Amino acid sequence: MHLLVMRHGEAGWHSIDQQRQLTDAGRKAAGIVARQIARSPWRPVEIWASPLVRARQTAAVVSEILNCPVDEKIFLTPDDDPGKCLDALLDMSVDGPLMLVSHMPLVGSLSTLLVDGHRRGIPFMTSQAVLLDMPVIGPGCADLKSQFLP
């Protein structure tokens, strides 16, 4: 399985974190990364996105460019346990590459869980995406194959 993990684009400030919206620069950077993915052999067939505004907006930009559906997942918010996402990956029925659009620290902790088997997390810049190749879905079973930067 190929899994693309993307952090949302740059977001402005808001007194309520869940309502932060993408900046113009955030939309542009998300589009740049989406176009790189569109030219790659790992174009996703589905996008799972956090329900928070900035991730939904990022997923919408990416979805338009890649022409694939978005499915909101409540377990993709910033402080969710990456194990919940791993459980969902084990239960999924998606054929083809899958993309997740979420937040720090979840994107970092999920990526290190899948690649290294721990949850310490690696940093992701806004709009950055990585490609993980997982012959078997599980902790420490993925290889980092590529990254896409704005």
LUMLOMI-457896 format. One record per atom (N, C-alpha, C, O, CB): residue in one letter; x, y, z. Coordinates in steps of 0.02 Angstrom, whole numbers, padded with zeros to 5 digits, always signed. Last residue first. Glycine has a CB too. Layout:
<rs>
AXYZ...
</rs>
This chain:
<rs>
P+00324+01116-00038P+00299+01175-00075P+00355+01218-00101P+00343+01270-00133P+00253+01217-00030L+00374+00947-00069L+00382+01009-00033L+00354+01068-00073L+00360+01069-00135L+00456+01021-00015F+00360+00779-00042F+00337+00832-00086F+00337+00897-00046F+00304+00901+00006F+00267+00816-00116Q+00460+00631-00040Q+00427+00686-00007Q+00412+00741-00058Q+00445+00747-00110Q+00470+00715+00051S+00468+00451-00035S+00475+00515-00068S+00444+00569-00024S+00407+00554+00022S+00442+00515-00138K+00473+00338+00048K+00494+00333-00021K+00508+00400-00054K+00553+00406-00095K+00443+00297-00061L+00497+00263+00196L+00487+00330+00169L+00516+00330+00099L+00577+00324+00090L+00521+00385+00215D+00416+00111+00225D+00477+00144+00203D+00458+00213+00177D+00410+00220+00141D+00515+00102+00149A+00334+00025+00361A+00335+00070+00303A+00406+00095+00288A+00448+00100+00332A+00288+00129+00315C+00329-00045+00479C+00326-00083+00416C+00331-00040+00354C+00332-00067+00298C+00261-00122+00414G+00318+00011+00606G+00384-00006+00581G+00385-00042+00514G+00438-00066+00494G+00418-00047+00631P+00155-00051+00630P+00211-00010+00656P+00277-00035+00630P+00292-00095+00632P+00211-00011+00733G+00071-00089+00472G+00087-00100+00542G+00144-00056+00564G+00179-00027+00523G+00103-00173+00554I+00031-00166+00327I+00012-00110+00369I+00026-00127+00441I-00004-00173+00469I-00063-00091+00358V+00155-00213+00213V+00110-00236+00265V+00094-00175+00308V+00139-00136+00324V+00141-00295+00309P+00218-00130+00126P+00198-00195+00101P+00147-00228+00148P+00103-00264+00127P+00260-00241+00093M+00204+00034+00111M+00192-00016+00163M+00172-00082+00132M+00113-00090+00113M+00139+00008+00213D+00282+00183+00086D+00268+00119+00052D+00263+00066+00106D+00311+00054+00143D+00324+00101-00001L+00236+00351+00097L+00257+00291+00132L+00237+00230+00092L+00180+00225+00068L+00227+00289+00204L+00277+00512+00055L+00249+00449+00029L+00280+00392+00068L+00341+00385+00072L+00264+00442-00048V+00229+00668+00126V+00277+00614+00118V+00240+00553+00090V+00180+00544+00101V+00313+00597+00185A+00208+00844+00108A+00181+00777+00105A+00238+00727+00098A+00289+00742+00067A+00130+00769+00046Q+00182+01008+00172Q+00228+00954+00155Q+00190+00888+00154Q+00145+00877+00194Q+00287+00950+00205S+00099+01109+00219S+00090+01085+00150S+00137+01029+00129S+00133+01005+00073S+00097+01142+00102T+00216+01158+00341T+00149+01163+00314T+00150+01145+00240T+00196+01163+00204T+00119+01233+00325M+00336+01029+00382M+00319+01098+00367M+00248+01101+00340M+00222+01049+00318M+00370+01130+00316F+00351+00916+00514F+00325+00926+00446F+00315+01001+00438F+00288+01033+00483F+00257+00887+00435P+00464+00821+00617P+00430+00884+00599P+00407+00883+00526P+00439+00854+00483P+00477+00944+00610I+00416+00662+00685I+00463+00703+00647I+00427+00768+00628I+00365+00768+00624I+00488+00665+00583G+00388+00565+00833G+00368+00614+00782G+00425+00651+00750G+00474+00669+00782G+00322+00662+00812R+00376+00463+00927R+00408+00526+00945R+00394+00581+00894R+00388+00640+00913R+00483+00516+00951R+00323+00335+00920R+00278+00392+00910R+00311+00459+00926R+00275+00508+00937R+00217+00384+00952H+00391+00194+00826H+00382+00234+00887H+00342+00296+00870H+00328+00309+00811H+00451+00254+00918G+00414+00128+00707G+00382+00090+00761G+00377+00128+00826G+00360+00098+00877G+00419+00028+00772D+00461+00190+00593D+00509+00170+00644D+00479+00131+00703D+00516+00105+00744D+00544+00230+00670V+00347+00204+00506V+00415+00191+00480V+00460+00161+00533V+00495+00111+00520V+00445+00257+00454L+00232+00220+00585L+00230+00175+00528L+00300+00157+00502L+00311+00100+00480L+00190+00205+00472L+00277+00314+00679L+00248+00250+00702L+00252+00199+00644L+00271+00142+00655L+00175+00259+00726T+00313+00420+00598T+00366+00383+00633T+00340+00317+00661T+00378+00269+00666T+00395+00426+00690S+00183+00456+00551S+00237+00437+00504S+00292+00398+00539S+00315+00347+00513S+00266+00499+00470L+00118+00489+00671L+00094+00434+00630L+00149+00409+00582L+00159+00349+00575L+00031+00456+00590S+00192+00601+00713S+00192+00540+00754S+00166+00480+00715S+00191+00425+00726S+00148+00551+00816G+00170+00691+00605G+00237+00670+00624G+00238+00606+00664G+00278+00561+00651G+00271+00724+00663V+00032+00706+00604V+00065+00682+00543V+00136+00658+00559V+00159+00609+00530V+00068+00739+00491L+00006+00753+00740L-00017+00687+00717L+00021+00663+00655L+00041+00605+00653L-00091+00690+00701P+00038+00879+00792P+00091+00829+00789P+00070+00762+00759P+00112+00717+00752P+00118+00817+00857M+00004+00937+00629M+00056+00920+00678M+00022+00921+00746M-00021+00964+00756M+00117+00969+00674H-00134+00866+00535H-00100+00919+00572H-00039+00891+00608H-00032+00831+00617H-00148+00952+00622S-00190+00807+00375S-00201+00817+00447S-00155+00872+00473S-00139+00920+00437S-00188+00751+00485V-00239+00704+00253V-00224+00775+00264V-00241+00790+00336V-00299+00785+00356V-00263+00822+00214L-00185+00558+00171L-00212+00586+00232L-00192+00659+00236L-00134+00676+00223L-00187+00547+00295M-00220+00457+00031M-00189+00517+00057M-00225+00538+00121M-00286+00537+00125M-00190+00574+00005L-00182+00301-00046L-00226+00340-00002L-00186+00400+00022L-00126+00395+00033L-00252+00296+00059P-00173+00203-00196P-00143+00249-00147P-00196+00290-00109P-00247+00310-00137P-00095+00296-00183G-00285+00059-00201G-00243+00111-00230G-00216+00156-00176G-00232+00149-00118G-00282+00151-00282D-00436+00036-00127D-00389+00005-00174D-00349+00061-00207D-00378+00105-00238D-00425-00040-00227V-00496+00035+00036V-00474+00077-00020V-00424+00038-00062V-00375+00011-00037V-00442+00143+00006S-00550-00010+00154S-00564-00048+00093S-00547-00007+00031S-00579-00014-00021S-00638-00069+00091M-00478-00027+00320M-00501+00009+00261M-00513-00037+00202M-00489-00094+00200M-00452+00062+00241D-00425-00076+00438D-00494-00093+00422D-00519-00065+00355D-00576-00078+00336D-00539-00067+00477L-00298-00022+00444L-00304-00095+00443L-00374-00117+00422L-00383-00170+00392L-00288-00124+00512L-00330+00112+00454L-00294+00088+00394L-00300+00012+00388L-00307-00014+00333L-00220+00109+00398A-00387+00113+00581A-00429+00127+00523A-00396+00104+00458A-00430+00079+00413A-00445+00203+00519D-00271+00086+00659D-00328+00040+00660D-00373+00050+00599D-00396+00001+00568D-00369+00049+00724L-00199+00203+00628L-00172+00138+00608L-00228+00086+00607L-00232+00046+00561L-00116+00116+00656C-00281+00296+00691C-00273+00299+00619C-00247+00232+00593C-00270+00207+00541C-00226+00357+00598K-00259+00257+00822K-00327+00256+00795K-00326+00257+00719K-00365+00222+00686K-00368+00316+00822G-00123+00280+00838G-00147+00211+00838G-00218+00205+00811G-00235+00154+00781G-00143+00183+00908P-00107+00415+00852P-00094+00386+00786P-00116+00313+00781P-00126+00287+00726P-00021+00392+00769D-00227+00503+00940D-00181+00448+00946D-00169+00419+00876D-00217+00399+00843D-00207+00393+00995D-00243+00680+00909D-00268+00611+00910D-00211+00561+00914D-00155+00575+00895D-00310+00598+00848D-00209+00813+00902D-00185+00776+00959D-00213+00705+00964D-00208+00673+01016D-00202+00812+01022P-00266+00861+00774P-00196+00868+00794P-00171+00821+00849P-00117+00792+00843P-00184+00937+00815T-00372+00732+00698T-00360+00799+00726T-00291+00801+00758T-00260+00749+00768T-00416+00817+00778L-00418+00612+00643L-00360+00645+00612L-00349+00716+00638L-00319+00757+00602L-00369+00647+00537F-00535+00549+00680F-00474+00529+00715F-00410+00561+00685F-00355+00539+00701F-00467+00453+00712I-00639+00585+00596I-00633+00619+00661I-00569+00602+00698I-00552+00638+00745I-00693+00602+00704K-00622+00615+00427K-00612+00565+00480K-00599+00601+00546K-00554+00642+00551K-00552+00518+00462E-00699+00644+00272E-00677+00671+00336E-00675+00615+00388E-00720+00573+00392E-00724+00727+00360D-00646+00610+00114D-00686+00581+00167D-00658+00607+00234D-00601+00594+00250D-00685+00502+00165V-00647+00662-00053V-00623+00674+00015V-00672+00644+00065V-00733+00652+00057V-00613+00751+00028P-00604+00594-00216P-00649+00613-00163P-00615+00622-00096P-00561+00595-00083P-00703+00561-00156C-00503+00675-00344C-00521+00617-00303C-00562+00639-00243C-00557+00697-00222C-00457+00579-00280N-00426+00764-00429N-00490+00735-00448N-00505+00671-00411N-00518+00619-00441N-00491+00722-00523L-00316+00836-00399L-00306+00765-00409L-00370+00729-00430L-00368+00670-00448L-00280+00733-00346I-00369+00966-00385I-00313+00954-00431I-00306+00880-00448I-00292+00863-00505I-00247+00980-00400E-00469+00945-00289E-00485+00976-00354E-00431+00961-00406E-00446+00946-00463E-00494+01052-00346S-00396+00893-00182S-00448+00852-00215S-00465+00880-00284S-00475+00842-00332S-00510+00849-00173V-00320+01002-00142V-00287+00943-00168V-00336+00901-00208V-00320+00876-00262V-00257+00901-00110V-00422+01088-00096V-00375+01111-00148V-00344+01050-00182V-00341+01046-00244V-00320+01157-00117A-00480+01005+00003A-00520+01028-00054A-00476+01051-00112A-00490+01036-00170A-00567+01086-00032A-00375+00991+00094A-00399+00932+00058A-00441+00951-00003A-00438+00918-00055A-00441+00887+00104T-00372+01123+00141T-00314+01095+00106T-00336+01035+00064T-00317+01029+00005T-00259+01074+00157Q-00498+01129+00202Q-00482+01173+00147Q-00423+01148+00106Q-00423+01152+00045Q-00469+01244+00173R-00481+01031+00302R-00533+01023+00251R-00520+01066+00191R-00528+01044+00134R-00603+01040+00281A-00379+01093+00375A-00365+01029+00342A-00418+01016+00287A-00401+00991+00233A-00364+00971+00393R-00444+01208+00422R-00383+01215+00381R-00366+01151+00345R-00340+01153+00289R-00325+01236+00425V-00558+01153+00496V-00565+01195+00436V-00503+01196+00393V-00508+01184+00333V-00582+01266+00456L-00559+00981+00543L-00544+01050+00559L-00538+01090+00494L-00516+01064+00443L-00479+01056+00601P-00574+00846+00511P-00632+00889+00505P-00619+00963+00521P-00664+01004+00513P-00686+00864+00550S-00442+00779+00408S-00466+00802+00473S-00527+00846+00463S-00533+00879+00412S-00409+00841+00512A-00469+00666+00272A-00451+00732+00299A-00479+00741+00369A-00531+00715+00387A-00476+00788+00254W-00418+00557+00148W-00448+00561+00215W-00424+00626+00245W-00364+00641+00243W-00428+00498+00260I-00445+00535-00022I-00412+00577+00029I-00452+00571+00093I-00513+00580+00093I-00407+00651+00005E-00412+00414-00150E-00455+00442-00099E-00413+00484-00050E-00354+00470-00040E-00494+00386-00061V-00316+00382-00237V-00385+00369-00260V-00436+00397-00210V-00495+00404-00226V-00396+00294-00269P-00167+00480-00271P-00214+00444-00228P-00282+00434-00260P-00303+00472-00305P-00222+00482-00162R-00028+00447-00371R-00089+00487-00367R-00141+00449-00325R-00157+00392-00340R-00118+00502-00439W+00103+00404-00391W+00067+00388-00329W+00005+00430-00318W-00012+00447-00262W+00113+00396-00270P+00187+00441-00492P+00149+00379-00502P+00105+00361-00442P+00072+00308-00442P+00197+00322-00515S+00162+00622-00512S+00197+00562-00486S+00157+00499-00502S+00099+00504-00522S+00209+00569-00410R+00088+00729-00543R+00137+00708-00593R+00174+00644-00572R+00213+00617-00611R+00188+00764-00605A+00015+00746-00427A-00021+00730-00489A+00026+00704-00543A+00007+00662-00583A-00059+00791-00515I+00114+00791-00340I+00087+00724-00331I+00050+00701-00394I+00054+00642-00412I+00039+00722-00270Q+00130+00919-00391Q+00187+00873-00391Q+00162+00801-00385Q+00187+00756-00419Q+00236+00890-00333R+00003+00970-00365R+00024+00963-00435R+00085+00917-00441R+00092+00880-00489R+00039+01032-00466A+00006+00971-00225A-00043+00929-00260A-00022+00918-00333A-00030+00863-00359A-00113+00960-00257V+00104+01070-00202V+00116+01000-00182V+00069+00953-00219V+00090+00900-00242V+00109+00992-00106I+00035+01181-00254I+00101+01162-00280I+00115+01089-00265I+00137+01051-00308I+00156+01207-00251G-00078+01185-00170G-00085+01173-00242G-00020+01151-00274G-00020+01107-00318G-00110+01234-00277A-00019+01219-00050A-00055+01155-00055A-00064+01136-00129A-00058+01078-00147A-00123+01159-00020A+00028+01348-00084A+00076+01294-00068A+00043+01225-00073A+00074+01178-00098A+00105+01304+00003K-00095+01416-00101K-00047+01411-00156K+00001+01353-00144K+00014+01314-00190K-00009+01477-00164R-00151+01408+00027R-00186+01378-00030R-00138+01366-00088R-00139+01314-00121R-00245+01424-00053G-00053+01479+00099G-00068+01409+00115G-00104+01373+00059G-00089+01316+00044G-00109+01405+00178A-00064+01606+00045A-00001+01569+00036A-00011+01495+00050A+00019+01453+00017A+00054+01598+00083D-00191+01638+00091D-00180+01633+00019D-00116+01594+00004D-00114+01553-00042D-00176+01703-00014T-00221+01529+00233T-00203+01593+00203T-00198+01583+00128T-00200+01527+00103T-00135+01620+00234L-00356+01431+00296L-00295+01438+00256L-00285+01510+00234L-00332+01547+00220L-00298+01392+00195Q-00421+01464+00462Q-00428+01453+00390Q-00361+01462+00354Q-00316+01495+00379Q-00480+01502+00361R-00473+01400+00618R-00420+01432+00580R-00427+01414+00506R-00437+01355+00490R-00350+01412+00606Q-00563+01338+00700Q-00590+01381+00648Q-00537+01417+00607Q-00553+01459+00565Q-00636+01432+00679Q-00499+01270+00801Q-00534+01230+00751Q-00560+01271+00693Q-00579+01243+00641Q-00591+01194+00783D-00452+01375+00885D-00406+01338+00842D-00442+01301+00786D-00418+01300+00730D-00366+01289+00884I-00515+01529+00905I-00536+01459+00911I-00495+01419+00860I-00503+01428+00800I-00614+01450+00900S-00455+01646+00867S-00459+01632+00939S-00482+01560+00952S-00469+01534+01006S-00506+01681+00972H-00340+01624+00735H-00409+01632+00756H-00411+01615+00830H-00371+01574+00854H-00459+01586+00715W-00226+01652+00600W-00240+01646+00672W-00314+01658+00684W-00347+01696+00649W-00198+01695+00713G-00207+01552+00451G-00206+01614+00489G-00224+01600+00562G-00236+01543+00581G-00254+01665+00459A-00102+01418+00394A-00167+01444+00416A-00157+01509+00455A-00106+01519+00488A-00205+01392+00459E-00027+01325+00264E-00021+01380+00313E-00090+01409+00329E-00130+01422+00284E+00027+01436+00286G-00104+01162+00240G-00068+01223+00220G-00067+01274+00276G-00100+01267+00327G-00101+01253+00159H-00081+01006+00332H-00121+01060+00302H-00077+01120+00283H-00021+01127+00307H-00176+01082+00351R+00029+00874+00287R+00008+00924+00336R-00031+00979+00300R-00014+00995+00243R+00070+00954+00375M+00001+00711+00225M+00012+00783+00212M-00011+00825+00271M-00064+00812+00301M-00026+00805+00148V+00051+00559+00168V+00033+00594+00229V+00051+00667+00219V+00109+00684+00206V+00070+00564+00293L+00005+00428+00067L+00031+00496+00066L+00006+00530+00130L-00054+00530+00143L+00008+00536+00002L+00043+00261+00049L+00007+00310+00091L+00043+00377+00086L+00103+00382+00100L+00003+00285+00165H+00023+00112-00038H+00057+00177-00037H+00013+00226+00002H-00047+00232-00012H+00072+00203-00109M+00042-00059+00000M+00000+00000+00000M+00044+00062+00000M+00096+00064+00033M-00048+00000+00061
</rs>
